Amino acid sequence: MKNSQSSLRLQIIVLTITRLTLNIGSRMVYPFLATFARGLGVEPTAISLAITSRSFTGALSPLFTPIADRFGRKTGILLGIGIATLGFGWVAFFPSYPSFFIALSLGFLGLYVYMGSTHAYLGDQVDYEKRGRAMAIPETGWSLSFIVAMPLVALLIARFGWHAPFPLLTGLGVIVFALIALVIPKNSRAPRLNGGTANLFRDVIHSPVAIACVSLTLLSVAANEVVNLVFGIWMGDSFGLNLSALGAASAVIGIAELSAELLSGGVVDRLGKERSIRIGLIINGLVALALTWLGQNLWSAMVGLFLFYLTFEFVSVSTFPLITEVLPGARATLMGVNVAAICLGRAVGDLVAPFIYYHWGFLVNGLLAIVFDVLALLIFSRVNIHSKSQVPIVAD
C-alpha cells in the first residue's frame, strides 16, 4: 500500500539525508587522497589500491540487493546503512591503514546496497509517471556531499587529523539508521516474490529490456570515465593549473552534478524517461566532441566540462526511474545488477583512458566517449515502456 503524500515527503527527506551521509565517506577520498596517505604513513599508490579494491567490492552488491526483494525494502535499506556504518566505525575505533582499506570497501558496498533498495522502494511507492522527480531528490545527496560536506571534512582533518571524519560518519550512520527504522514502513516488500534469489537473477538475465538498460548504464559510465579520469591531467597540461585551480574545476563538476539532478527532477516526467535519456546521450556525445575545441582557453574548457558532467549525470538520474519499471518483482535485484554495471563501466574507462591520452591525446578520449554514447543509443533504441500498461517490451 502506497504512503500518503505527507508521509512520503518525510521519507524522501530522510532518504536524501542518508544518501548524503553515505556519499561523504565515498567521495572524500578523492580530494584528500594525499592527506590520507600522509596521515597513514603510506604512499599514495596504497590509497589508490584501496580505491580499486572498493570498486570490486561495490560490484558484489548484486549478491546483497535481492534481500530487499525477498525480505522487504526496509531490510535492504537498513542493511546498506549498517554495512557502511560498520566500515566507518572500524576506522573510528581502530585508525590504521588496514582499517581504512576495509572501511572504503564496506562504505562502497553499503552505499550501493542502500541505493538499490531505495530505488526499489520508491519504485513501489510512486507511480511511474511521477517517479522521475521522486527519485531525483535523493540523488542530490551525491552532489551535495561534495559541494557542502567536503569543506567540513577539510576542517575536521586540519584540526584533528586524517581520521577525524570517521567518528562523525559513524555517529551520522547510527542516526540515519534510526530515522529509517522510524519512517519506512515494515511492510515495504516486493510486489511479487519469486521463490528465491536464483529465480530473481533468472528474471533479470531472461529480460531483454533489463539487459538493454544495464548495458546503457555500463556504456554511459564508460563514456564519462574516459574523460573523467584524465580531465585534471589535461587541464594541467593545457593551462598549467595548480592544485587550487584544479580544486575550482572540481567545484564546477559538483555544481554541474547538482544542476543535472535538479533538471532531471524537473523535466524527466514531462519529457518522458526514454526521451530524456536519448537527449542526454546525444548532447553528451556532442560536448565530448567539442571538448578539445573548447579547450582553446580555460573558461571555455570549464564550460565544456560543466556541460559534459551535467549531461552525464542527467542521463544517470533519468535512467533510475525507468529501470525500476522493468521488473517490478525484482526491482532491487535489477538495481543491484545495474550498480555492478556502473562499477564495470568505470573499470573499462579507467583501463583505457590513460593509455589513450598519453599515446594519442585528449581528442581521442573524447572520440571514444562518443563511441560509447552511440553504442548506448543503439542498444537503448530497443527499449520501450508503455506509459499506460507500464509493461516493458523490446521494439521490433
C-alpha positions as CSV (number, residue, x, y, z in Angstrom):
1,M,0.0,0.0,0.0
2,K,1.3,3.4,-1.0
3,N,2.0,6.1,1.5
4,S,0.2,9.4,1.9
5,Q,1.9,12.4,0.3
6,S,3.0,14.0,3.6
7,S,4.4,10.6,4.8
8,L,6.2,10.1,1.5
9,R,7.7,13.6,1.6
10,L,9.2,12.9,5.0
11,Q,10.6,9.6,3.9
12,I,12.2,11.2,0.8
13,I,13.8,13.8,3.0
14,V,15.3,11.2,5.3
15,L,16.4,9.1,2.3
16,T,18.2,12.2,0.9
17,I,20.0,12.9,4.2
18,T,21.0,9.2,4.4
19,R,22.3,9.3,0.8
20,L,24.3,12.4,1.6
21,T,25.8,10.8,4.7
22,L,26.9,7.7,2.9
23,N,28.3,9.7,-0.1
24,I,30.6,11.7,2.2
25,G,32.5,8.5,3.0
26,S,32.7,7.6,-0.6
27,R,33.7,10.9,-2.2
28,M,36.1,12.4,0.5
29,V,38.9,10.0,-0.5
30,Y,39.5,11.8,-3.9
31,P,40.2,15.4,-2.8
32,F,42.1,14.3,0.3
33,L,43.9,11.3,-1.1
34,A,47.4,12.7,-0.4
35,T,46.3,13.8,3.1
36,F,45.1,10.3,4.0
37,A,48.4,8.8,2.6
38,R,50.5,11.2,4.8
39,G,48.4,10.5,7.9
40,L,48.5,6.8,7.4
41,G,52.3,6.8,6.6
42,V,51.8,5.1,3.2
43,E,52.4,6.0,-0.4
44,P,49.5,7.5,-2.4
45,T,49.6,4.3,-4.5
46,A,48.4,2.4,-1.4
47,I,45.3,4.6,-1.2
48,S,44.8,4.1,-4.9
49,L,44.9,0.3,-4.3
50,A,42.2,0.7,-1.6
51,I,40.1,2.7,-4.1
52,T,40.5,0.0,-6.7
53,S,39.6,-2.7,-4.1
54,R,36.4,-0.9,-3.1
55,S,35.2,-0.8,-6.7
56,F,35.5,-4.6,-6.9
57,T,33.6,-4.8,-3.6
58,G,30.9,-2.5,-4.9
59,A,30.4,-4.9,-7.8
60,L,29.4,-7.5,-5.2
61,S,26.3,-5.6,-4.3
62,P,24.0,-7.8,-6.5
63,L,24.7,-10.6,-4.0
64,F,23.0,-8.5,-1.3
65,T,20.3,-6.4,-3.1
66,P,18.0,-9.4,-3.6
67,I,17.5,-9.3,0.2
68,A,15.3,-6.2,-0.4
69,D,13.2,-8.2,-2.9
70,R,12.8,-11.3,-0.7
71,F,12.6,-9.8,2.8
72,G,11.4,-6.2,2.2
73,R,12.8,-2.9,1.1
74,K,13.3,-1.6,4.6
75,T,15.5,-4.6,5.4
76,G,17.7,-3.9,2.4
77,I,17.9,-0.2,3.2
78,L,18.9,-0.8,6.8
79,L,21.4,-3.4,5.7
80,G,23.2,-1.0,3.4
81,I,23.4,1.7,6.1
82,G,24.6,-0.9,8.6
83,I,27.4,-2.2,6.3
84,A,28.7,1.4,5.6
85,T,28.4,2.5,9.3
86,L,30.4,-0.6,10.3
87,G,33.2,0.4,8.0
88,F,33.2,4.0,9.3
89,G,33.2,2.8,12.9
90,W,36.0,0.4,12.3
91,V,38.4,3.3,11.5
92,A,36.9,5.4,14.3
93,F,37.9,2.8,16.8
94,F,41.0,1.3,15.1
95,P,42.6,4.0,13.0
96,S,45.1,2.3,10.7
97,Y,45.7,1.5,7.0
98,P,44.1,-2.0,7.2
99,S,41.1,-0.4,8.8
100,F,41.0,2.4,6.3
101,F,41.2,-0.2,3.5
102,I,38.3,-2.2,4.9
103,A,36.3,1.0,5.6
104,L,36.4,2.1,1.9
105,S,35.2,-1.3,0.7
106,L,32.4,-1.6,3.3
107,G,31.4,2.0,2.7
108,F,31.1,1.5,-1.1
109,L,29.3,-1.8,-0.7
110,G,26.9,-0.4,1.9
111,L,26.2,2.7,-0.4
112,Y,25.3,0.5,-3.4
113,V,23.1,-1.9,-1.4
114,Y,21.3,1.2,0.0
115,M,20.9,2.7,-3.4
116,G,19.4,-0.4,-4.9
117,S,17.0,-0.9,-2.1
118,T,16.0,2.8,-2.0
119,H,15.3,2.9,-5.7
120,A,13.2,-0.3,-5.4
121,Y,11.3,1.3,-2.5
122,L,10.5,4.5,-4.4
123,G,9.6,2.4,-7.4
124,D,6.9,0.7,-5.2
125,Q,5.6,3.9,-3.7
126,V,5.5,6.4,-6.6
127,D,3.6,6.0,-9.9
128,Y,5.8,5.6,-12.9
129,E,4.6,8.9,-14.4
130,K,5.8,10.8,-11.3
131,R,8.7,8.7,-10.3
132,G,11.5,10.8,-12.0
133,R,11.1,13.7,-9.6
134,A,10.8,11.5,-6.5
135,M,14.0,9.6,-7.4
136,A,15.9,12.7,-8.4
137,I,15.6,14.3,-5.0
138,P,17.6,11.7,-3.0
139,E,20.2,11.7,-5.8
140,T,21.1,15.3,-4.9
141,G,22.8,13.7,-1.9
142,W,25.6,12.7,-4.4
143,S,26.5,16.3,-5.4
144,L,25.7,17.9,-2.1
145,S,28.1,15.6,-0.3
146,F,30.8,17.1,-2.5
147,I,29.8,20.7,-2.5
148,V,28.6,21.1,1.1
149,A,30.4,18.4,3.1
150,M,34.0,18.5,1.7
151,P,34.8,21.9,3.3
152,L,33.6,20.4,6.7
153,V,35.8,17.3,6.1
154,A,38.8,19.6,5.4
155,L,38.2,21.5,8.6
156,L,38.0,18.3,10.7
157,I,41.1,16.8,9.2
158,A,43.1,20.1,9.6
159,R,42.1,20.4,13.2
160,F,42.0,16.8,14.5
161,G,43.9,14.6,11.9
162,W,43.2,12.3,9.0
163,H,40.8,10.0,10.9
164,A,38.6,12.8,12.3
165,P,35.7,12.4,9.7
166,F,35.2,8.7,10.6
167,P,33.7,9.2,14.2
168,L,31.4,11.8,12.7
169,L,30.3,9.5,9.9
170,T,29.8,6.7,12.4
171,G,27.5,8.9,14.5
172,L,25.6,10.1,11.5
173,G,25.2,6.5,10.3
174,V,23.6,5.5,13.6
175,I,21.3,8.5,13.4
176,V,20.1,7.8,9.9
177,F,19.7,4.1,10.7
178,A,17.3,5.1,13.5
179,L,15.5,7.6,11.3
180,I,15.0,5.0,8.6
181,A,13.8,2.5,11.1
182,L,11.1,5.0,12.2
183,V,9.9,6.4,9.0
184,I,10.0,3.5,6.5
185,P,7.0,1.1,7.0
186,K,7.7,-2.5,7.8
187,N,5.6,-3.9,5.1
188,S,7.7,-2.4,2.3
189,R,8.1,-5.7,0.4
190,A,8.5,-6.5,-3.3
191,P,5.1,-6.7,-5.0
192,R,5.9,-10.2,-6.2
193,L,8.2,-12.8,-4.6
194,N,9.8,-15.2,-6.9
195,G,10.7,-18.0,-4.6
196,G,14.4,-17.5,-4.2
197,T,17.4,-15.4,-5.1
198,A,18.3,-17.6,-8.1
199,N,14.9,-17.0,-9.6
200,L,15.3,-13.3,-9.2
201,F,18.6,-13.3,-11.1
202,R,17.0,-15.5,-13.7
203,D,14.3,-12.9,-14.2
204,V,16.9,-10.3,-14.9
205,I,19.0,-12.4,-17.2
206,H,16.0,-13.5,-19.3
207,S,14.7,-10.0,-19.7
208,P,16.0,-8.3,-22.9
209,V,14.8,-4.9,-21.6
210,A,16.7,-5.4,-18.4
211,I,19.9,-6.3,-20.3
212,A,19.5,-3.3,-22.6
213,C,19.1,-0.9,-19.6
214,V,22.1,-2.4,-17.8
215,S,24.1,-2.1,-21.0
216,L,23.1,1.5,-21.3
217,T,24.4,2.2,-17.8
218,L,27.7,0.4,-18.5
219,L,28.3,2.3,-21.7
220,S,27.3,5.8,-20.5
221,V,29.5,5.4,-17.4
222,A,32.4,4.3,-19.6
223,A,31.9,7.3,-21.8
224,N,32.1,9.6,-18.7
225,E,35.1,7.8,-17.2
226,V,37.4,8.0,-20.3
227,V,37.2,11.8,-19.9
228,N,36.7,12.0,-16.1
229,L,40.0,10.1,-15.3
230,V,42.2,12.4,-17.4
231,F,40.5,15.8,-17.3
232,G,42.7,17.0,-14.4
233,I,45.9,16.0,-16.3
234,W,44.6,17.5,-19.5
235,M,43.8,20.9,-17.8
236,G,47.1,20.9,-16.0
237,D,49.0,20.1,-19.2
238,S,47.0,22.7,-21.2
239,F,46.8,25.6,-18.8
240,G,49.5,24.8,-16.2
241,L,46.9,24.8,-13.4
242,N,47.9,24.5,-9.8
243,L,46.1,22.4,-7.2
244,S,43.8,25.2,-6.0
245,A,42.7,25.8,-9.6
246,L,42.1,22.1,-10.1
247,G,40.0,22.3,-6.9
248,A,37.9,25.0,-8.5
249,A,37.4,22.8,-11.5
250,S,36.2,20.0,-9.2
251,A,33.7,22.5,-7.7
252,V,32.4,23.2,-11.2
253,I,31.8,19.4,-11.6
254,G,29.9,19.3,-8.3
255,I,27.7,22.2,-9.4
256,A,27.1,20.5,-12.7
257,E,26.0,17.3,-11.0
258,L,23.6,19.2,-8.7
259,S,22.2,21.1,-11.7
260,A,21.6,17.8,-13.6
261,E,19.8,16.3,-10.6
262,L,17.5,19.3,-10.2
263,L,17.0,19.4,-14.0
264,S,16.1,15.7,-14.2
265,G,13.7,16.1,-11.3
266,G,12.0,19.0,-13.1
267,V,11.7,17.7,-16.6
268,V,12.1,13.9,-16.9
269,D,8.5,13.1,-16.0
270,R,7.2,15.7,-18.5
271,L,9.5,14.8,-21.4
272,G,9.4,11.1,-20.7
273,K,12.2,8.9,-19.3
274,E,13.2,7.4,-22.6
275,R,13.2,10.8,-24.5
276,S,15.2,12.4,-21.7
277,I,17.8,9.7,-21.8
278,R,18.2,9.9,-25.5
279,I,18.5,13.7,-25.5
280,G,21.1,13.5,-22.7
281,L,23.2,10.9,-24.5
282,I,23.1,12.9,-27.8
283,I,24.2,16.2,-26.1
284,N,26.8,14.4,-24.0
285,G,28.4,13.0,-27.2
286,L,28.3,16.4,-28.9
287,V,30.0,18.0,-25.9
288,A,32.6,15.3,-25.8
289,L,33.4,16.0,-29.5
290,A,33.7,19.7,-28.7
291,L,35.8,19.5,-25.6
292,T,39.2,19.8,-27.5
293,W,37.9,22.8,-29.4
294,L,36.5,24.3,-26.2
295,G,39.9,23.7,-24.6
296,Q,41.4,26.6,-26.5
297,N,41.1,28.7,-23.3
298,L,40.5,28.0,-19.7
299,W,37.0,29.5,-19.4
300,S,35.6,27.7,-22.4
301,A,37.2,24.4,-21.2
302,M,35.4,24.9,-17.8
303,V,32.1,25.4,-19.7
304,G,32.7,22.3,-21.7
305,L,33.4,20.2,-18.6
306,F,30.3,21.6,-16.9
307,L,28.1,20.6,-19.8
308,F,29.8,17.2,-20.1
309,Y,29.2,16.3,-16.5
310,L,25.7,17.9,-16.4
311,T,24.6,15.7,-19.4
312,F,26.1,12.5,-18.0
313,E,24.5,13.0,-14.6
314,F,21.2,13.9,-16.2
315,V,21.3,10.6,-18.1
316,S,22.2,8.6,-15.0
317,V,19.4,10.2,-12.8
318,S,16.8,9.8,-15.6
319,T,17.7,6.1,-16.1
320,F,16.9,5.1,-12.5
321,P,13.1,5.6,-12.6
322,L,12.9,3.8,-16.0
323,I,14.8,0.7,-14.8
324,T,12.6,0.4,-11.7
325,E,9.7,-0.2,-14.0
326,V,11.3,-3.1,-16.0
327,L,10.9,-5.9,-13.4
328,P,8.6,-4.8,-10.5
329,G,9.0,-8.2,-8.7
330,A,12.8,-8.0,-8.9
331,R,13.4,-4.2,-8.6
332,A,16.2,-4.3,-6.0
333,T,17.9,-7.2,-7.7
334,L,17.9,-5.4,-11.1
335,M,19.2,-2.2,-9.4
336,G,22.0,-4.2,-7.8
337,V,23.0,-5.6,-11.3
338,N,22.8,-2.0,-12.6
339,V,25.2,-0.9,-9.8
340,A,27.6,-3.7,-10.9
341,A,27.4,-2.2,-14.4
342,I,28.4,1.2,-13.0
343,C,31.5,-0.4,-11.5
344,L,32.3,-2.3,-14.7
345,G,31.8,0.8,-16.8
346,R,34.2,2.7,-14.5
347,A,36.7,-0.1,-14.7
348,V,36.6,-0.1,-18.6
349,G,37.1,3.7,-18.7
350,D,39.9,3.6,-16.1
351,L,41.7,0.9,-18.0
352,V,41.8,2.6,-21.4
353,A,41.7,6.4,-20.6
354,P,45.3,7.0,-19.5
355,F,46.7,4.8,-22.3
356,I,44.7,6.7,-25.0
357,Y,45.6,10.1,-23.5
358,Y,49.3,9.6,-23.4
359,H,49.5,7.9,-26.8
360,W,47.0,10.0,-28.9
361,G,45.9,12.9,-26.8
362,F,42.6,14.2,-25.3
363,L,40.8,14.4,-28.6
364,V,40.8,10.6,-28.9
365,N,39.4,10.3,-25.3
366,G,36.5,12.5,-26.5
367,L,36.0,10.4,-29.6
368,L,35.9,7.2,-27.6
369,A,33.3,8.8,-25.3
370,I,31.2,9.4,-28.4
371,V,31.6,5.8,-29.5
372,F,30.3,4.6,-26.1
373,D,27.4,7.1,-26.2
374,V,26.4,6.0,-29.8
375,L,26.5,2.3,-28.7
376,A,24.4,3.2,-25.7
377,L,21.9,4.9,-28.0
378,L,21.7,1.9,-30.4
379,I,21.1,-0.5,-27.6
380,F,18.6,1.8,-25.9
381,S,16.6,2.2,-29.1
382,R,15.2,-1.3,-28.4
383,V,13.8,-0.3,-25.1
384,N,10.1,0.9,-25.0
385,I,7.9,1.2,-21.9
386,H,4.2,1.9,-22.5
387,S,3.1,4.6,-20.0
388,K,-0.4,3.1,-19.8
389,S,0.3,-0.6,-19.3
390,Q,3.8,0.1,-17.8
391,V,4.8,-3.2,-19.3
392,P,8.3,-3.2,-20.8
393,I,8.7,-4.5,-24.3
394,V,11.5,-4.8,-26.9
395,A,10.9,-2.9,-30.1
396,D,10.9,-5.0,-33.3
